[in-house]
Amino acid sequence: MLRKTCAALIVSALLSLAIVSCGGPKADETPPSGTARLQTTADRPKVIVLLVDSLLSPSIDRLLAANKLPALRFLIENGVYKRDVISSFPTMSVTIDSSLLTGTYADGHGIPGLLWYHAAEKRIVNYGDGTRAVWQNGPRQLLTDSLYNLNQQHLSKRVETLHEALDQAGFTSASINGLIYRGSVPHELILPANLASLLLKTQKVSVMGPHLLGFGTLSSVTNQPLPEGPLQSFGFNDAYTAQSLVSLAGGGRLPDVTVAYFPDMDGRLHKNGPGDTSGVENMDRQLQIILNAFGDWRRALEHHVFVVMGDSGVAATAADRTAAVIELDKMMAAAGYRVLPMGRQAGADDDVAIAVNGRMCYVYALSPRAPLSGLAGALGNEPRIDLIAWKEGEWVQVQRGGSGSRLRFRLGGTYRDPYGRTWDVEGDWAVMGLARDAVTGRIHSREYPDGLTRLHGALHSHPGDYLVVTAVPGAEFHANGSPNHPGGGNHGGLHRVDSLFPFIAAGKGRLPAPPARIVDVKAYLLSLVQASRVRIGAGR
């Protein structure tokens, strides 16, 4: 989303993909340390991943039928197309991208959401949820969390990212405008001088990333002029990402794998709802520009595998704010609980912390006055709440909002899901839409795809006593000034409308079947580059 040009708002925009500032210098133009290796891999087929925020398969299908997507049609006709890959949970960009890059859900990579409560530091972490983050968390804290802590501290060191795995295997990679990019090569993000002197007392933030790191105007992969001014969100826009790719391709500098993030569509769908298809048409035009850079589209597929994928679904939000918005802080206050304000460290007088992630939220018990059972009771009669879940020992308790229906589940048992995990499940299976396949005997949920594993992952993603609460389609949460979208769209929840996205892959020869879940994408991409090495070796 585009922000006004004001130095104070650059902070909130860094991770809402809309950098704003009074201007600043280019990134260091010395070649990254991986450049020498880049020049040795020119004979390998390259994998180019276009990660398109909020790309929806119904929109693709509608526009394909109207012959309005020539580039996407070309890739689909020369590759594979899966309409319903399952996202992470919560379905928010930082958690989704972490799952894509690490191949794990939140219990593995440790990024619980765009907002979450840090128990050790007694504060709510906010990576950049709107302009409120500047004033409530303070610009210095927000810069530290979004520019450094997210990738270098909070993303678990126990898991290996795609970029780290590629480097370890002797391959090279790039990230362009991706929120999660941790790799093995040192880089420096260069902040605008006036902002740096005011807030961080340093202009350079040292990070570890892939061999090439593009991060808006803070770090460029090319010396070519790019759309990165204040009216172009300082580089966090689709055209910047596309032209960065074109520059790398034209200079023969594409690494083995490039992950390029296209942010523009998300803002349109938040404002207008999932029926807005204009962003898909705009994205197809950027894809045409990228394919044209290779001279001939078919020639492009001779030496490249193109992957175009979304990251989550989008649920339409009711137009009437009274019907759409669940005022969580007011509900907690009405039940007698004192809610921790955003931007302040928790103290003895605080009972509850609330971290809203669109159509999902974490509700934390901070004092003995606020047991989880009491918090669940305060929310349980609200019919716009879909699920309320919490941990009890090794079990996960799940309650349906507005009805009181309950089930519980735990890892390891007699029921096997479609992805090989086994579970014990007790209570009302309808709470999570669970059914047992008559042929395979496996349990599954159409309403909440891979729901047991994803919900279990969120509840084991970080320390603390907390509820996971989701909203019914059409509704979203509000607390501490969080942004809302009546008449538009939102995501974050566990429901299928939040959770499914398209995946397209095209290249020479027969490609593997698309992955079923976002946690399978990392292995899929590694298989593509490893297969290219086998083909090269066989030809020598």
Secondary structure per residue as TSV (DSSP state, phi and psi in degrees):
chain	resnum	aa	ss	phi	psi
A	1	M	-	360.0	133.6
A	2	L	-	-75.7	133.0
A	3	R	-	-111.5	162.4
A	4	K	-	-73.0	156.0
A	5	T	S	-79.8	98.0
A	6	C	-	-149.2	130.7
A	7	A	G	-57.9	-35.3
A	8	A	G	-66.2	-28.2
A	9	L	G	-89.6	-4.0
A	10	I	H	-58.2	-33.0
A	11	V	H	-65.2	-50.7
A	12	S	H	-63.8	-27.5
A	13	A	H	-84.8	-17.3
A	14	L	H	-54.9	-43.5
A	15	L	T	-109.8	3.3
A	16	S	T	-95.4	13.0
A	17	L	T	63.8	42.3
A	18	A	-	-153.1	71.5
A	19	I	-	-64.3	135.0
A	20	V	-	-130.2	141.0
A	21	S	-	-169.5	177.3
A	22	C	S	-93.0	12.2
A	23	G	-	107.0	162.8
A	24	G	-	-172.9	176.5
A	25	P	-	-77.6	165.3
A	26	K	-	-69.8	161.8
A	27	A	-	-67.5	163.8
A	28	D	-	-55.8	124.6
A	29	E	-	-92.6	8.7
A	30	T	S	-71.9	145.3
A	31	P	-	-61.3	141.8
A	32	P	-	-64.9	162.6
A	33	S	T	-65.8	-17.1
A	34	G	T	-87.2	3.1
A	35	T	H	-62.0	-41.4
A	36	A	H	-58.7	-42.5
A	37	R	H	-68.6	-33.2
A	38	L	H	-56.0	-36.7
A	39	Q	T	-74.8	-13.7
A	40	T	T	-94.9	-3.1
A	41	T	-	-115.0	21.7
A	42	A	T	-65.8	-21.6
A	43	D	T	-85.1	-8.9
A	44	R	S	-82.5	143.8
A	45	P	-	-60.5	139.4
A	46	K	E	-102.3	146.6
A	47	V	E	-107.5	123.6
A	48	I	E	-117.3	114.4
A	49	V	E	-103.8	119.7
A	50	L	E	-103.2	103.2
A	51	L	E	-92.4	108.9
A	52	V	E	-105.9	112.0
A	53	D	T	-59.5	120.2
A	54	S	T	68.2	25.6
A	55	L	-	-67.2	130.0
A	56	L	-	-118.0	136.2
A	57	S	H	-67.7	-35.8
A	58	P	H	-59.8	-35.6
A	59	S	H	-68.4	-42.3
A	60	I	H	-59.1	-48.3
A	61	D	H	-64.1	-38.4
A	62	R	H	-65.0	-42.4
A	63	L	H	-77.4	-30.7
A	64	L	H	-62.0	-42.0
A	65	A	H	-63.7	-27.3
A	66	A	T	-94.0	8.6
A	67	N	T	56.8	43.9
A	68	K	-	-112.3	5.3
A	69	L	-	-129.9	72.2
A	70	P	H	-61.7	-38.8
A	71	A	H	-72.3	-46.5
A	72	L	H	-64.4	-38.2
A	73	R	H	-59.5	-43.1
A	74	F	H	-59.7	-45.2
A	75	L	H	-66.1	-42.6
A	76	I	H	-63.7	-42.0
A	77	E	H	-70.9	-16.6
A	78	N	T	-115.9	24.3
A	79	G	E	-162.3	-144.2
A	80	V	E	-124.6	150.6
A	81	Y	E	-142.2	120.6
A	82	K	E	-119.5	128.6
A	83	R	E	-88.1	-15.3
A	84	D	E	-136.4	55.0
A	85	V	E	-72.5	142.5
A	86	I	E	-91.1	129.9
A	87	S	-	-80.9	-176.0
A	88	S	-	-84.0	-169.7
A	89	F	S	-151.3	132.9
A	90	P	S	-65.9	155.0
A	91	T	-	-83.7	68.0
A	92	M	S	-125.3	148.4
A	93	S	H	-54.9	-45.3
A	94	V	H	-65.7	-37.1
A	95	T	H	-72.4	-41.4
A	96	I	H	-62.9	-48.9
A	97	D	H	-63.6	-35.0
A	98	S	H	-64.3	-39.2
A	99	S	H	-67.5	-40.3
A	100	L	H	-61.1	-46.8
A	101	L	H	-76.2	-25.2
A	102	T	H	-108.8	-17.2
A	103	G	S	73.7	21.7
A	104	T	S	-132.5	158.8
A	105	Y	-	-81.8	-174.2
A	106	A	H	-63.1	-26.9
A	107	D	H	-70.0	-17.3
A	108	G	H	-92.3	-49.4
A	109	H	H	-89.1	-18.5
A	110	G	-	80.7	14.6
A	111	I	-	-105.6	96.7
A	112	P	-	-70.7	-25.1
A	113	G	-	172.5	-177.4
A	114	L	S	-67.1	-33.2
A	115	L	E	-126.7	140.8
A	116	W	E	-161.9	160.2
A	117	Y	E	-95.4	124.4
A	118	H	E	-90.2	104.1
A	119	A	T	-64.3	-38.7
A	120	A	T	-66.9	-35.5
A	121	E	T	-97.5	-4.6
A	122	K	T	55.6	45.2
A	123	R	E	-148.9	161.2
A	124	I	E	-88.8	123.5
A	125	V	E	-82.2	132.3
A	126	N	E	-133.9	114.5
A	127	Y	S	-83.6	-0.7
A	128	G	-	134.8	53.0
A	129	D	-	-93.7	77.3
A	130	G	S	83.0	175.7
A	131	T	T	-67.0	-21.6
A	132	R	H	-60.7	-28.5
A	133	A	H	-62.6	-31.6
A	134	V	H	-63.8	-48.5
A	135	W	H	-84.0	-33.2
A	136	Q	H	-82.7	-41.7
A	137	N	H	-91.1	-21.0
A	138	G	-	90.7	135.1
A	139	P	H	-63.3	-33.8
A	140	R	H	-66.1	-44.6
A	141	Q	H	-64.3	-40.6
A	142	L	H	-65.8	-41.8
A	143	L	H	-61.5	-43.1
A	144	T	I	-63.4	-43.8
A	145	D	I	-67.1	-45.5
A	146	S	I	-79.6	-37.6
A	147	L	I	-87.5	-27.6
A	148	Y	I	-123.1	-58.4
A	149	N	I	-60.2	-39.8
A	150	L	I	-52.3	-56.0
A	151	N	I	-86.3	-34.9
A	152	Q	I	-95.9	-21.6
A	153	Q	I	-122.7	-50.7
A	154	H	I	-76.3	-36.1
A	155	L	S	-65.6	122.2
A	156	S	-	-59.2	135.8
A	157	K	T	-76.9	-10.0
A	158	R	T	-77.7	-12.6
A	159	V	S	-116.2	150.2
A	160	E	-	-100.3	131.1
A	161	T	-	-78.7	166.3
A	162	L	H	-56.3	-44.0
A	163	H	H	-65.6	-39.2
A	164	E	H	-66.8	-40.8
A	165	A	H	-65.4	-40.6
A	166	L	H	-63.9	-45.0
A	167	D	H	-61.6	-42.5
A	168	Q	H	-61.5	-33.6
A	169	A	T	-87.8	1.9
A	170	G	T	89.6	15.0
A	171	F	-	-104.5	166.2
A	172	T	-	-115.6	160.2
A	173	S	E	-153.5	164.9
A	174	A	E	-139.2	153.4
A	175	S	E	-129.4	129.5
A	176	I	E	-121.2	110.0
A	177	N	S	65.3	15.1
A	178	G	-	-74.4	143.3
A	179	L	S	-73.4	-36.3
A	180	I	-	-111.3	124.2
A	181	Y	-	-146.9	11.0
A	182	R	-	-54.4	134.4
A	183	G	-	-145.8	-157.4
A	184	S	S	-106.9	0.4
A	185	V	E	-111.6	131.4
A	186	P	E	-72.4	141.6
A	187	H	E	-140.0	167.6
A	188	E	E	-128.3	127.3
A	189	L	E	-87.2	128.7
A	190	I	E	-103.9	113.1
A	191	L	-	-84.7	153.6
A	192	P	-	-54.9	137.2
A	193	A	H	-58.6	-41.7
A	194	N	H	-67.6	-38.1
A	195	L	H	-68.8	-43.5
A	196	A	H	-62.1	-45.9
A	197	S	H	-66.4	-29.6
A	198	L	H	-77.8	-37.7
A	199	L	H	-111.9	-49.6
A	200	L	T	-107.2	-8.0
A	201	K	S	62.0	14.0
A	202	T	-	-149.2	147.4
A	203	Q	S	-95.6	-16.5
A	204	K	E	-116.4	130.8
A	205	V	E	-111.5	117.4
A	206	S	E	-83.8	127.6
A	207	V	E	-136.5	164.4
A	208	M	E	-107.6	128.2
A	209	G	E	-143.2	-167.2
A	210	P	-	-73.9	-174.4
A	211	H	S	-64.9	-34.6
A	212	L	E	-123.8	129.6
A	213	L	E	-127.7	115.3
A	214	G	E	-107.7	125.1
A	215	F	-	-142.2	72.7
A	216	G	G	56.4	-147.2
A	217	T	G	-73.4	-7.9
A	218	L	G	-79.7	-21.1
A	219	S	S	-161.4	120.1
A	220	S	-	-112.0	147.4
A	221	V	S	-95.4	1.4
A	222	T	-	-148.4	155.3
A	223	N	S	-90.8	-1.9
A	224	Q	S	-70.4	148.6
A	225	P	-	-63.3	133.5
A	226	L	-	-130.2	158.4
A	227	P	S	-74.8	91.4
A	228	E	-	-135.6	17.8
A	229	G	S	-81.1	-177.1
A	230	P	G	-61.3	-31.6
A	231	L	G	-79.4	-8.5
A	232	Q	G	-114.7	30.2
A	233	S	G	55.3	29.1
A	234	F	G	51.2	43.4
A	235	G	G	98.0	-13.1
A	236	F	-	-90.1	73.6
A	237	N	S	-151.8	163.1
A	238	D	H	-63.0	-41.2
A	239	A	H	-63.8	-39.8
A	240	Y	H	-60.7	-46.4
A	241	T	H	-62.8	-45.6
A	242	A	H	-63.4	-44.3
A	243	Q	H	-70.9	-27.9
A	244	S	H	-63.9	-43.0
A	245	L	H	-62.6	-44.6
A	246	V	H	-61.1	-40.8
A	247	S	H	-64.7	-43.1
A	248	L	H	-63.8	-42.8
A	249	A	H	-65.6	-44.4
A	250	G	H	-65.1	-29.5
A	251	G	T	-92.5	5.9
A	252	G	T	64.7	30.9
A	253	R	-	-113.3	13.4
A	254	L	-	-66.3	129.9
A	255	P	-	-77.7	-174.5
A	256	D	S	-64.2	-39.2
A	257	V	E	-135.2	129.1
A	258	T	E	-121.0	126.2
A	259	V	E	-107.1	113.0
A	260	A	E	-118.4	126.0
A	261	Y	E	-101.4	130.8
A	262	F	E	-114.7	106.4
A	263	P	-	-91.8	-15.6
A	264	D	H	-64.1	-35.4
A	265	M	H	-65.0	-31.8
A	266	D	H	-58.1	-45.1
A	267	G	H	-62.4	-38.1
A	268	R	H	-62.1	-42.6
A	269	L	H	-75.0	-32.1
A	270	H	H	-62.1	-38.9
A	271	K	H	-78.6	-44.4
A	272	N	H	-107.3	-12.4
A	273	G	-	93.3	169.5
A	274	P	T	-67.3	-12.0
A	275	G	T	-77.3	-11.2
A	276	D	-	-75.4	115.1
A	277	T	-	-103.3	2.7
A	278	S	H	-63.5	-33.3
A	279	G	H	-65.6	-32.5
A	280	V	H	-69.1	-40.5
A	281	E	H	-63.5	-41.7
A	282	N	H	-63.4	-39.8
A	283	M	H	-64.4	-39.7
A	284	D	H	-62.8	-35.6
A	285	R	H	-65.1	-37.6
A	286	Q	H	-66.7	-38.4
A	287	L	H	-64.8	-37.8
A	288	Q	H	-61.0	-41.7
A	289	I	H	-61.1	-41.9
A	290	I	H	-65.8	-45.9
A	291	L	H	-65.3	-37.4
A	292	N	H	-63.4	-25.2
A	293	A	T	-64.5	-18.5
A	294	F	T	-93.5	3.1
A	295	G	S	87.3	-51.9
A	296	D	S	-137.5	132.0
A	297	W	H	-61.7	-40.6
A	298	R	H	-68.3	-35.7
A	299	R	H	-64.2	-34.0
A	300	A	H	-58.9	-36.4
A	301	L	H	-78.4	-11.2
A	302	E	H	-66.4	-36.3
A	303	H	S	-125.8	12.2
A	304	H	E	-142.3	147.2
A	305	V	E	-109.9	121.4
A	306	F	E	-99.5	128.4
A	307	V	E	-118.0	123.2
A	308	V	E	-116.8	123.7
A	309	M	E	-143.6	152.0
A	310	G	-	-88.0	-165.1
A	311	D	-	-136.0	-22.8
A	312	S	-	-163.6	173.1
A	313	G	-	-88.1	-178.7
A	314	V	-	-138.5	126.1
A	315	A	E	-96.1	134.1
A	316	A	E	-65.3	139.5
A	317	T	-	-104.1	135.4
A	318	A	-	-55.7	143.6
A	319	A	S	-70.9	-32.8
A	320	D	S	-79.7	116.2
A	321	R	H	-58.6	-36.4
A	322	T	H	-60.9	-38.0
A	323	A	H	-79.9	-31.3
A	324	A	H	-83.4	-37.1
A	325	V	E	-103.6	123.7
A	326	I	E	-95.6	110.8
A	327	E	E	-84.1	87.0
A	328	L	H	-65.5	-42.9
A	329	D	H	-63.5	-36.4
A	330	K	H	-68.2	-37.9
A	331	M	H	-64.4	-41.6
A	332	M	H	-65.7	-42.0
A	333	A	H	-63.8	-39.2
A	334	A	H	-64.9	-28.5
A	335	A	T	-85.7	1.5
A	336	G	T	92.6	10.7
A	337	Y	-	-97.2	143.4
A	338	R	-	-94.9	123.4
A	339	V	B	-95.2	132.2
A	340	L	-	-65.5	123.3
A	341	P	-	-69.4	149.4
A	342	M	T	-63.7	140.0
A	343	G	T	89.7	-2.6
A	344	R	S	-117.5	145.6
A	345	Q	-	-71.6	141.1
A	346	A	-	-67.0	142.7
A	347	G	-	-127.6	-175.0
A	348	A	T	-65.0	-22.7
A	349	D	T	-86.7	-4.8
A	350	D	-	-93.9	132.0
A	351	D	-	-98.5	-37.1
A	352	V	E	-138.9	140.8
A	353	A	E	-117.7	140.8
A	354	I	E	-123.8	126.4
A	355	A	E	-120.4	101.2
A	356	V	E	-82.7	129.9
A	357	N	E	-124.4	67.5
A	358	G	T	67.7	-107.6
A	359	R	T	-96.2	14.1
A	360	M	E	-136.9	153.2
A	361	C	E	-150.9	155.3
A	362	Y	E	-100.1	133.9
A	363	V	E	-120.6	114.9
A	364	Y	E	-101.7	136.0
A	365	A	E	-88.2	114.4
A	366	L	-	-102.8	-13.7
A	367	S	S	-144.4	161.1
A	368	P	T	-60.2	-18.6
A	369	R	T	-72.6	-11.1
A	370	A	S	-128.4	70.3
A	371	P	-	-66.9	154.4
A	372	L	H	-58.2	-36.0
A	373	S	H	-62.9	-38.0
A	374	G	H	-69.0	-40.1
A	375	L	H	-65.1	-42.5
A	376	A	H	-63.3	-38.3
A	377	G	H	-64.8	-35.6
A	378	A	H	-68.4	-23.2
A	379	L	H	-103.7	-15.5
A	380	G	T	-66.2	-22.5
A	381	N	T	-91.4	-0.9
A	382	E	-	-83.0	112.3
A	383	P	T	-68.9	-18.0
A	384	R	T	-79.9	-10.0
A	385	I	E	-84.5	130.4
A	386	D	E	-85.4	-66.0
A	387	L	E	-126.6	143.8
A	388	I	E	-124.6	122.5
A	389	A	E	-133.8	149.1
A	390	W	E	-157.4	165.3
A	391	K	E	-91.1	140.0
A	392	E	E	-134.2	97.2
A	393	G	T	63.2	-128.6
A	394	E	T	-87.0	-3.4
A	395	W	E	-95.3	150.9
A	396	V	E	-108.3	121.4
A	397	Q	E	-93.3	135.4
A	398	V	E	-131.3	128.2
A	399	Q	E	-121.2	136.3
A	400	R	E	-81.5	126.6
A	401	G	T	-62.4	140.6
A	402	G	T	81.0	-10.0
A	403	S	T	-126.0	-28.1
A	404	G	-	82.6	-2.6
A	405	S	-	-62.4	142.4
A	406	R	E	-134.2	150.9
A	407	L	E	-143.9	166.6
A	408	R	E	-139.9	153.1
A	409	F	E	-147.5	160.0
A	410	R	E	-151.2	158.2
A	411	L	E	-67.4	143.6
A	412	G	E	82.3	106.6
A	413	G	E	-177.2	-156.9
A	414	T	E	-93.2	-13.7
A	415	Y	E	-99.1	127.6
A	416	R	E	-107.8	136.0
A	417	D	-	-92.2	175.8
A	418	P	T	-63.1	-14.6
A	419	Y	T	-109.9	13.0
A	420	G	S	95.4	-5.5
A	421	R	-	-81.7	147.2
A	422	T	E	-110.5	149.5
A	423	W	E	-141.9	150.7
A	424	D	E	-96.7	133.0
A	425	V	E	-133.5	128.2
A	426	E	E	-132.0	147.6
A	427	G	E	103.4	-154.5
A	428	D	-	-83.7	103.5
A	429	W	G	-60.9	-24.4
A	430	A	G	-65.7	-21.0
A	431	V	G	-55.9	-40.5
A	432	M	G	-113.8	20.3
A	433	G	T	60.8	31.2
A	434	L	E	-79.2	142.6
A	435	A	E	-144.9	161.7
A	436	R	E	-111.1	125.4
A	437	D	-	-65.2	129.3
A	438	A	T	-67.2	-25.6
A	439	V	T	-91.2	-53.0
A	440	T	T	-88.7	-19.6
A	441	G	-	78.0	1.3
A	442	R	-	-83.9	149.0
A	443	I	E	-92.3	145.8
A	444	H	E	-154.7	168.0
A	445	S	E	-138.0	119.6
A	446	R	S	-71.0	-35.2
A	447	E	S	-72.0	-35.1
A	448	Y	S	-130.2	83.1
A	449	P	T	-59.0	132.3
A	450	D	T	47.8	37.7
A	451	G	H	-66.8	-37.7
A	452	L	H	-63.9	-47.7
A	453	T	H	-67.1	-41.5
A	454	R	H	-68.2	-41.5
A	455	L	H	-68.7	-42.5
A	456	H	H	-58.4	-40.1
A	457	G	H	-63.0	-43.8
A	458	A	H	-65.0	-37.1
A	459	L	H	-76.1	-11.4
A	460	H	T	-119.9	25.1
A	461	S	S	-87.4	-22.0
A	462	H	S	-162.9	157.8
A	463	P	S	-67.3	155.6
A	464	G	S	130.9	166.1
A	465	D	-	-103.5	113.7
A	466	Y	E	-153.7	157.7
A	467	L	E	-95.6	148.6
A	468	V	E	-106.0	124.3
A	469	V	E	-126.1	133.5
A	470	T	E	-123.5	156.7
A	471	A	E	-102.3	153.2
A	472	V	-	-69.8	155.1
A	473	P	T	-53.9	134.7
A	474	G	T	102.3	-15.3
A	475	A	-	-120.6	160.9
A	476	E	E	-150.6	167.0
A	477	F	E	-99.1	158.9
A	478	H	E	-143.2	134.3
A	479	A	-	-166.6	148.5
A	480	N	T	53.6	34.2
A	481	G	T	77.9	21.1
A	482	S	-	-64.0	149.1
A	483	P	-	-70.1	146.0
A	484	N	-	-131.8	163.3
A	485	H	-	-138.9	57.2
A	486	P	T	-58.1	132.8
A	487	G	T	80.4	-1.6
A	488	G	S	-114.3	-128.9
A	489	G	E	-150.6	162.2
A	490	N	E	-158.2	169.8
A	491	H	-	-145.3	-169.1
A	492	G	-	124.5	-29.1
A	493	G	S	-80.0	178.6
A	494	L	S	-92.0	-15.6
A	495	H	S	-63.6	156.4
A	496	R	H	-60.1	-29.9
A	497	V	H	-66.9	-24.9
A	498	D	H	-87.0	-19.3
A	499	S	H	-107.4	-13.9
A	500	L	E	-109.4	138.3
A	501	F	E	-142.8	159.7
A	502	P	E	-85.4	155.7
A	503	F	E	-140.6	122.0
A	504	I	E	-124.2	132.9
A	505	A	E	-134.5	135.6
A	506	A	E	-142.1	140.7
A	507	G	-	-178.2	-174.4
A	508	K	S	-76.0	138.1
A	509	G	S	80.4	-172.8
A	510	R	-	-85.5	125.5
A	511	L	-	-96.5	154.7
A	512	P	-	-61.6	154.8
A	513	A	-	-60.4	144.5
A	514	P	-	-58.9	153.8
A	515	P	-	-68.2	156.5
A	516	A	S	-84.1	-29.7
A	517	R	B	-137.6	160.6
A	518	I	G	-64.7	-28.9
A	519	V	G	-71.7	-7.6
A	520	D	G	-97.7	-6.6
A	521	V	H	-68.6	-40.3
A	522	K	H	-56.6	-49.7
A	523	A	H	-62.8	-35.8
A	524	Y	H	-63.0	-46.8
A	525	L	H	-65.7	-40.7
A	526	L	H	-62.2	-36.4
A	527	S	H	-66.3	-32.3
A	528	L	H	-66.7	-44.4
A	529	V	H	-75.5	-33.0
A	530	Q	H	-68.0	-35.9
A	531	A	H	-66.0	-34.3
A	532	S	H	-66.7	-35.6
A	533	R	H	-65.2	-40.6
A	534	V	H	-62.8	-42.1
A	535	R	H	-65.9	-38.7
A	536	I	H	-64.7	-44.2
A	537	G	H	-64.0	-36.5
A	538	A	H	-69.3	-24.3
A	539	G	T	-88.3	-2.5
A	540	R	-	-97.4	360.0
